[in-house]
Amino acid sequence: MNDERVNEIRDTLKEYVLSVDGTYSYKDKTLYVFRDYTTGLILYASLSRDDKHQLFQP
């Protein structure tokens, strides 16, 4: 994921109550789903564990 996309997603996440779900696995990879807790709106989903670390770093 490029830095521009990471910054865009970080800015968007500030507007929501964030819920992260990583309970679904497929072929030894976990699907991480970021959603707004209050509406259920899916904000982002990824099979890469690196993506979620980039989103939460300052």
PDB file of N, CA, C and O in Angstrom:
ATOM      1  N   MET A   1       0.861  -1.167   0.000  1.00  0.00           N
ATOM      2  CA  MET A   1       0.000   0.000   0.000  1.00  0.00           C
ATOM      3  C   MET A   1       0.907   1.229   0.000  1.00  0.00           C
ATOM      4  O   MET A   1       1.881   1.289   0.750  1.00  0.00           O
ATOM      5  N   ASN A   2       0.580   2.213  -0.849  1.00  0.00           N
ATOM      6  CA  ASN A   2       1.437   3.391  -0.913  1.00  0.00           C
ATOM      7  C   ASN A   2       1.107   4.375   0.208  1.00  0.00           C
ATOM      8  O   ASN A   2       0.025   4.330   0.792  1.00  0.00           O
ATOM      9  N   ASP A   3       2.060   5.264   0.498  1.00  0.00           N
ATOM     10  CA  ASP A   3       1.921   6.204   1.608  1.00  0.00           C
ATOM     11  C   ASP A   3       0.730   7.143   1.439  1.00  0.00           C
ATOM     12  O   ASP A   3       0.072   7.495   2.418  1.00  0.00           O
ATOM     13  N   GLU A   4       0.455   7.544   0.215  1.00  0.00           N
ATOM     14  CA  GLU A   4      -0.675   8.439  -0.032  1.00  0.00           C
ATOM     15  C   GLU A   4      -1.990   7.757   0.354  1.00  0.00           C
ATOM     16  O   GLU A   4      -2.856   8.372   0.977  1.00  0.00           O
ATOM     17  N   ARG A   5      -2.129   6.513  -0.013  1.00  0.00           N
ATOM     18  CA  ARG A   5      -3.350   5.759   0.317  1.00  0.00           C
ATOM     19  C   ARG A   5      -3.477   5.556   1.829  1.00  0.00           C
ATOM     20  O   ARG A   5      -4.573   5.649   2.382  1.00  0.00           O
ATOM     21  N   VAL A   6      -2.348   5.279   2.494  1.00  0.00           N
ATOM     22  CA  VAL A   6      -2.352   5.103   3.951  1.00  0.00           C
ATOM     23  C   VAL A   6      -2.837   6.376   4.623  1.00  0.00           C
ATOM     24  O   VAL A   6      -3.682   6.315   5.515  1.00  0.00           O
ATOM     25  N   ASN A   7      -2.320   7.524   4.213  1.00  0.00           N
ATOM     26  CA  ASN A   7      -2.735   8.799   4.816  1.00  0.00           C
ATOM     27  C   ASN A   7      -4.207   9.084   4.564  1.00  0.00           C
ATOM     28  O   ASN A   7      -4.898   9.596   5.445  1.00  0.00           O
ATOM     29  N   GLU A   8      -4.692   8.762   3.379  1.00  0.00           N
ATOM     30  CA  GLU A   8      -6.103   8.960   3.057  1.00  0.00           C
ATOM     31  C   GLU A   8      -6.986   8.105   3.961  1.00  0.00           C
ATOM     32  O   GLU A   8      -7.995   8.587   4.476  1.00  0.00           O
ATOM     33  N   ILE A   9      -6.618   6.856   4.156  1.00  0.00           N
ATOM     34  CA  ILE A   9      -7.413   5.955   5.006  1.00  0.00           C
ATOM     35  C   ILE A   9      -7.342   6.409   6.459  1.00  0.00           C
ATOM     36  O   ILE A   9      -8.357   6.389   7.154  1.00  0.00           O
ATOM     37  N   ARG A  10      -6.175   6.815   6.931  1.00  0.00           N
ATOM     38  CA  ARG A  10      -6.050   7.312   8.311  1.00  0.00           C
ATOM     39  C   ARG A  10      -6.978   8.484   8.553  1.00  0.00           C
ATOM     40  O   ARG A  10      -7.665   8.532   9.573  1.00  0.00           O
ATOM     41  N   ASP A  11      -7.008   9.437   7.620  1.00  0.00           N
ATOM     42  CA  ASP A  11      -7.881  10.603   7.771  1.00  0.00           C
ATOM     43  C   ASP A  11      -9.345  10.190   7.823  1.00  0.00           C
ATOM     44  O   ASP A  11     -10.116  10.733   8.613  1.00  0.00           O
ATOM     45  N   THR A  12      -9.729   9.236   6.989  1.00  0.00           N
ATOM     46  CA  THR A  12     -11.106   8.753   6.966  1.00  0.00           C
ATOM     47  C   THR A  12     -11.466   8.052   8.274  1.00  0.00           C
ATOM     48  O   THR A  12     -12.578   8.213   8.778  1.00  0.00           O
ATOM     49  N   LEU A  13     -10.540   7.280   8.822  1.00  0.00           N
ATOM     50  CA  LEU A  13     -10.821   6.521  10.037  1.00  0.00           C
ATOM     51  C   LEU A  13     -11.091   7.415  11.242  1.00  0.00           C
ATOM     52  O   LEU A  13     -11.732   6.972  12.195  1.00  0.00           O
ATOM     53  N   LYS A  14     -10.624   8.651  11.226  1.00  0.00           N
ATOM     54  CA  LYS A  14     -10.846   9.576  12.340  1.00  0.00           C
ATOM     55  C   LYS A  14     -12.319   9.914  12.511  1.00  0.00           C
ATOM     56  O   LYS A  14     -12.731  10.367  13.579  1.00  0.00           O
ATOM     57  N   GLU A  15     -13.118   9.699  11.467  1.00  0.00           N
ATOM     58  CA  GLU A  15     -14.529  10.064  11.489  1.00  0.00           C
ATOM     59  C   GLU A  15     -15.435   8.940  11.994  1.00  0.00           C
ATOM     60  O   GLU A  15     -16.645   9.133  12.105  1.00  0.00           O
ATOM     61  N   TYR A  16     -14.877   7.785  12.299  1.00  0.00           N
ATOM     62  CA  TYR A  16     -15.678   6.615  12.630  1.00  0.00           C
ATOM     63  C   TYR A  16     -15.256   5.993  13.952  1.00  0.00           C
ATOM     64  O   TYR A  16     -14.152   6.226  14.443  1.00  0.00           O
ATOM     65  N   VAL A  17     -16.163   5.190  14.521  1.00  0.00           N
ATOM     66  CA  VAL A  17     -15.826   4.330  15.646  1.00  0.00           C
ATOM     67  C   VAL A  17     -15.352   3.030  15.006  1.00  0.00           C
ATOM     68  O   VAL A  17     -16.151   2.276  14.449  1.00  0.00           O
ATOM     69  N   LEU A  18     -14.062   2.775  15.088  1.00  0.00           N
ATOM     70  CA  LEU A  18     -13.443   1.714  14.318  1.00  0.00           C
ATOM     71  C   LEU A  18     -13.572   0.345  14.978  1.00  0.00           C
ATOM     72  O   LEU A  18     -13.338   0.186  16.176  1.00  0.00           O
ATOM     73  N   SER A  19     -13.947  -0.632  14.167  1.00  0.00           N
ATOM     74  CA  SER A  19     -13.974  -2.028  14.569  1.00  0.00           C
ATOM     75  C   SER A  19     -13.098  -2.788  13.580  1.00  0.00           C
ATOM     76  O   SER A  19     -13.242  -2.628  12.368  1.00  0.00           O
ATOM     77  N   VAL A  20     -12.190  -3.615  14.095  1.00  0.00           N
ATOM     78  CA  VAL A  20     -11.319  -4.408  13.234  1.00  0.00           C
ATOM     79  C   VAL A  20     -11.599  -5.876  13.508  1.00  0.00           C
ATOM     80  O   VAL A  20     -11.557  -6.334  14.649  1.00  0.00           O
ATOM     81  N   ASP A  21     -11.885  -6.600  12.437  1.00  0.00           N
ATOM     82  CA  ASP A  21     -12.201  -8.019  12.554  1.00  0.00           C
ATOM     83  C   ASP A  21     -11.208  -8.810  11.723  1.00  0.00           C
ATOM     84  O   ASP A  21     -11.046  -8.543  10.532  1.00  0.00           O
ATOM     85  N   GLY A  22     -10.550  -9.768  12.328  1.00  0.00           N
ATOM     86  CA  GLY A  22      -9.608 -10.617  11.610  1.00  0.00           C
ATOM     87  C   GLY A  22      -9.901 -12.083  11.862  1.00  0.00           C
ATOM     88  O   GLY A  22      -8.983 -12.879  12.059  1.00  0.00           O
ATOM     89  N   THR A  23     -11.175 -12.443  11.855  1.00  0.00           N
ATOM     90  CA  THR A  23     -11.541 -13.811  12.222  1.00  0.00           C
ATOM     91  C   THR A  23     -11.710 -14.749  11.038  1.00  0.00           C
ATOM     92  O   THR A  23     -11.824 -15.960  11.232  1.00  0.00           O
ATOM     93  N   TYR A  24     -11.729 -14.228   9.823  1.00  0.00           N
ATOM     94  CA  TYR A  24     -11.926 -15.070   8.642  1.00  0.00           C
ATOM     95  C   TYR A  24     -10.580 -15.399   8.006  1.00  0.00           C
ATOM     96  O   TYR A  24      -9.824 -14.493   7.656  1.00  0.00           O
ATOM     97  N   SER A  25     -10.278 -16.670   7.856  1.00  0.00           N
ATOM     98  CA  SER A  25      -9.024 -17.095   7.235  1.00  0.00           C
ATOM     99  C   SER A  25      -9.303 -17.842   5.942  1.00  0.00           C
ATOM    100  O   SER A  25     -10.289 -18.568   5.816  1.00  0.00           O
ATOM    101  N   TYR A  26      -8.395 -17.641   4.973  1.00  0.00           N
ATOM    102  CA  TYR A  26      -8.502 -18.304   3.690  1.00  0.00           C
ATOM    103  C   TYR A  26      -7.104 -18.641   3.198  1.00  0.00           C
ATOM    104  O   TYR A  26      -6.280 -17.745   3.015  1.00  0.00           O
ATOM    105  N   LYS A  27      -6.832 -19.904   2.986  1.00  0.00           N
ATOM    106  CA  LYS A  27      -5.518 -20.361   2.523  1.00  0.00           C
ATOM    107  C   LYS A  27      -4.387 -19.790   3.390  1.00  0.00           C
ATOM    108  O   LYS A  27      -3.426 -19.217   2.876  1.00  0.00           O
ATOM    109  N   ASP A  28      -4.517 -19.952   4.685  1.00  0.00           N
ATOM    110  CA  ASP A  28      -3.526 -19.508   5.674  1.00  0.00           C
ATOM    111  C   ASP A  28      -3.306 -18.003   5.700  1.00  0.00           C
ATOM    112  O   ASP A  28      -2.279 -17.542   6.197  1.00  0.00           O
ATOM    113  N   LYS A  29      -4.242 -17.236   5.178  1.00  0.00           N
ATOM    114  CA  LYS A  29      -4.186 -15.783   5.270  1.00  0.00           C
ATOM    115  C   LYS A  29      -5.443 -15.306   5.977  1.00  0.00           C
ATOM    116  O   LYS A  29      -6.516 -15.886   5.810  1.00  0.00           O
ATOM    117  N   THR A  30      -5.310 -14.263   6.757  1.00  0.00           N
ATOM    118  CA  THR A  30      -6.444 -13.707   7.481  1.00  0.00           C
ATOM    119  C   THR A  30      -6.965 -12.481   6.756  1.00  0.00           C
ATOM    120  O   THR A  30      -6.190 -11.618   6.343  1.00  0.00           O
ATOM    121  N   LEU A  31      -8.277 -12.406   6.603  1.00  0.00           N
ATOM    122  CA  LEU A  31      -8.913 -11.236   6.023  1.00  0.00           C
ATOM    123  C   LEU A  31      -9.209 -10.258   7.158  1.00  0.00           C
ATOM    124  O   LEU A  31      -9.964 -10.577   8.076  1.00  0.00           O
ATOM    125  N   TYR A  32      -8.617  -9.075   7.092  1.00  0.00           N
ATOM    126  CA  TYR A  32      -8.854  -8.032   8.085  1.00  0.00           C
ATOM    127  C   TYR A  32      -9.887  -7.065   7.525  1.00  0.00           C
ATOM    128  O   TYR A  32      -9.712  -6.520   6.435  1.00  0.00           O
ATOM    129  N   VAL A  33     -10.964  -6.854   8.274  1.00  0.00           N
ATOM    130  CA  VAL A  33     -12.030  -5.962   7.846  1.00  0.00           C
ATOM    131  C   VAL A  33     -12.126  -4.816   8.852  1.00  0.00           C
ATOM    132  O   VAL A  33     -12.319  -5.033  10.048  1.00  0.00           O
ATOM    133  N   PHE A  34     -11.987  -3.600   8.341  1.00  0.00           N
ATOM    134  CA  PHE A  34     -12.115  -2.393   9.146  1.00  0.00           C
ATOM    135  C   PHE A  34     -13.495  -1.817   8.844  1.00  0.00           C
ATOM    136  O   PHE A  34     -13.812  -1.531   7.689  1.00  0.00           O
ATOM    137  N   ARG A  35     -14.319  -1.646   9.885  1.00  0.00           N
ATOM    138  CA  ARG A  35     -15.663  -1.127   9.657  1.00  0.00           C
ATOM    139  C   ARG A  35     -16.034  -0.132  10.741  1.00  0.00           C
ATOM    140  O   ARG A  35     -15.469  -0.128  11.834  1.00  0.00           O
ATOM    141  N   ASP A  36     -17.006   0.713  10.404  1.00  0.00           N
ATOM    142  CA  ASP A  36     -17.552   1.643  11.382  1.00  0.00           C
ATOM    143  C   ASP A  36     -18.457   0.853  12.306  1.00  0.00           C
ATOM    144  O   ASP A  36     -19.391   0.193  11.850  1.00  0.00           O
ATOM    145  N   TYR A  37     -18.193   0.914  13.580  1.00  0.00           N
ATOM    146  CA  TYR A  37     -18.930   0.127  14.566  1.00  0.00           C
ATOM    147  C   TYR A  37     -20.405   0.537  14.634  1.00  0.00           C
ATOM    148  O   TYR A  37     -21.276  -0.310  14.837  1.00  0.00           O
ATOM    149  N   THR A  38     -20.683   1.824  14.464  1.00  0.00           N
ATOM    150  CA  THR A  38     -22.061   2.290  14.646  1.00  0.00           C
ATOM    151  C   THR A  38     -22.951   2.002  13.447  1.00  0.00           C
ATOM    152  O   THR A  38     -24.146   1.767  13.625  1.00  0.00           O
ATOM    153  N   THR A  39     -22.413   2.013  12.232  1.00  0.00           N
ATOM    154  CA  THR A  39     -23.242   1.803  11.042  1.00  0.00           C
ATOM    155  C   THR A  39     -22.995   0.457  10.360  1.00  0.00           C
ATOM    156  O   THR A  39     -23.833  -0.004   9.585  1.00  0.00           O
ATOM    157  N   GLY A  40     -21.849  -0.178  10.643  1.00  0.00           N
ATOM    158  CA  GLY A  40     -21.488  -1.414   9.970  1.00  0.00           C
ATOM    159  C   GLY A  40     -20.838  -1.205   8.617  1.00  0.00           C
ATOM    160  O   GLY A  40     -20.520  -2.170   7.922  1.00  0.00           O
ATOM    161  N   LEU A  41     -20.636   0.055   8.237  1.00  0.00           N
ATOM    162  CA  LEU A  41     -20.036   0.391   6.955  1.00  0.00           C
ATOM    163  C   LEU A  41     -18.603  -0.141   6.881  1.00  0.00           C
ATOM    164  O   LEU A  41     -17.787   0.171   7.748  1.00  0.00           O
ATOM    165  N   ILE A  42     -18.288  -0.937   5.858  1.00  0.00           N
ATOM    166  CA  ILE A  42     -16.931  -1.452   5.679  1.00  0.00           C
ATOM    167  C   ILE A  42     -16.084  -0.349   5.068  1.00  0.00           C
ATOM    168  O   ILE A  42     -16.392   0.160   3.990  1.00  0.00           O
ATOM    169  N   LEU A  43     -15.012   0.017   5.768  1.00  0.00           N
ATOM    170  CA  LEU A  43     -14.136   1.101   5.342  1.00  0.00           C
ATOM    171  C   LEU A  43     -12.954   0.591   4.543  1.00  0.00           C
ATOM    172  O   LEU A  43     -12.449   1.274   3.652  1.00  0.00           O
ATOM    173  N   TYR A  44     -12.513  -0.631   4.873  1.00  0.00           N
ATOM    174  CA  TYR A  44     -11.318  -1.174   4.230  1.00  0.00           C
ATOM    175  C   TYR A  44     -11.233  -2.659   4.552  1.00  0.00           C
ATOM    176  O   TYR A  44     -11.635  -3.083   5.636  1.00  0.00           O
ATOM    177  N   ALA A  45     -10.716  -3.448   3.628  1.00  0.00           N
ATOM    178  CA  ALA A  45     -10.486  -4.867   3.864  1.00  0.00           C
ATOM    179  C   ALA A  45      -9.204  -5.274   3.159  1.00  0.00           C
ATOM    180  O   ALA A  45      -8.905  -4.797   2.064  1.00  0.00           O
ATOM    181  N   SER A  46      -8.439  -6.171   3.802  1.00  0.00           N
ATOM    182  CA  SER A  46      -7.159  -6.572   3.225  1.00  0.00           C
ATOM    183  C   SER A  46      -6.740  -7.942   3.738  1.00  0.00           C
ATOM    184  O   SER A  46      -7.054  -8.315   4.869  1.00  0.00           O
ATOM    185  N   LEU A  47      -6.032  -8.684   2.902  1.00  0.00           N
ATOM    186  CA  LEU A  47      -5.443  -9.960   3.307  1.00  0.00           C
ATOM    187  C   LEU A  47      -4.030  -9.759   3.850  1.00  0.00           C
ATOM    188  O   LEU A  47      -3.444 -10.693   4.398  1.00  0.00           O
ATOM    189  N   SER A  48      -3.487  -8.579   3.710  1.00  0.00           N
ATOM    190  CA  SER A  48      -2.113  -8.319   4.133  1.00  0.00           C
ATOM    191  C   SER A  48      -2.062  -7.853   5.575  1.00  0.00           C
ATOM    192  O   SER A  48      -2.777  -6.930   5.966  1.00  0.00           O
ATOM    193  N   ARG A  49      -1.213  -8.493   6.363  1.00  0.00           N
ATOM    194  CA  ARG A  49      -1.082  -8.049   7.750  1.00  0.00           C
ATOM    195  C   ARG A  49      -0.265  -6.770   7.835  1.00  0.00           C
ATOM    196  O   ARG A  49      -0.367  -6.049   8.828  1.00  0.00           O
ATOM    197  N   ASP A  50       0.539  -6.466   6.831  1.00  0.00           N
ATOM    198  CA  ASP A  50       1.333  -5.238   6.838  1.00  0.00           C
ATOM    199  C   ASP A  50       0.461  -4.000   6.742  1.00  0.00           C
ATOM    200  O   ASP A  50       0.782  -2.966   7.329  1.00  0.00           O
ATOM    201  N   ASP A  51      -0.652  -4.096   5.997  1.00  0.00           N
ATOM    202  CA  ASP A  51      -1.536  -2.949   5.832  1.00  0.00           C
ATOM    203  C   ASP A  51      -2.046  -2.418   7.155  1.00  0.00           C
ATOM    204  O   ASP A  51      -2.045  -1.207   7.379  1.00  0.00           O
ATOM    205  N   LYS A  52      -2.478  -3.302   8.029  1.00  0.00           N
ATOM    206  CA  LYS A  52      -3.058  -2.812   9.280  1.00  0.00           C
ATOM    207  C   LYS A  52      -2.029  -2.134  10.162  1.00  0.00           C
ATOM    208  O   LYS A  52      -2.370  -1.206  10.896  1.00  0.00           O
ATOM    209  N   HIS A  53      -0.778  -2.573  10.110  1.00  0.00           N
ATOM    210  CA  HIS A  53       0.254  -1.910  10.903  1.00  0.00           C
ATOM    211  C   HIS A  53       0.509  -0.504  10.391  1.00  0.00           C
ATOM    212  O   HIS A  53       0.732   0.406  11.189  1.00  0.00           O
ATOM    213  N   GLN A  54       0.483  -0.305   9.096  1.00  0.00           N
ATOM    214  CA  GLN A  54       0.704   1.019   8.516  1.00  0.00           C
ATOM    215  C   GLN A  54      -0.416   1.981   8.906  1.00  0.00           C
ATOM    216  O   GLN A  54      -0.166   3.167   9.119  1.00  0.00           O
ATOM    217  N   LEU A  55      -1.632   1.487   9.000  1.00  0.00           N
ATOM    218  CA  LEU A  55      -2.762   2.353   9.303  1.00  0.00           C
ATOM    219  C   LEU A  55      -2.734   2.886  10.726  1.00  0.00           C
ATOM    220  O   LEU A  55      -3.262   3.966  10.988  1.00  0.00           O
ATOM    221  N   PHE A  56      -2.131   2.153  11.646  1.00  0.00           N
ATOM    222  CA  PHE A  56      -2.169   2.557  13.046  1.00  0.00           C
ATOM    223  C   PHE A  56      -0.893   3.226  13.537  1.00  0.00           C
ATOM    224  O   PHE A  56      -0.835   3.639  14.695  1.00  0.00           O
ATOM    225  N   GLN A  57       0.104   3.344  12.717  1.00  0.00           N
ATOM    226  CA  GLN A  57       1.331   4.026  13.131  1.00  0.00           C
ATOM    227  C   GLN A  57       1.138   5.523  12.992  1.00  0.00           C
ATOM    228  O   GLN A  57       0.514   5.984  12.036  1.00  0.00           O
ATOM    229  N   PRO A  58       1.680   6.303  13.957  1.00  0.00           N
ATOM    230  CA  PRO A  58       1.519   7.772  13.893  1.00  0.00           C
ATOM    231  C   PRO A  58       2.251   8.369  12.711  1.00  0.00           C
ATOM    232  O   PRO A  58       2.217   9.584  12.512  1.00  0.00           O
TER     233      PRO A  58
END
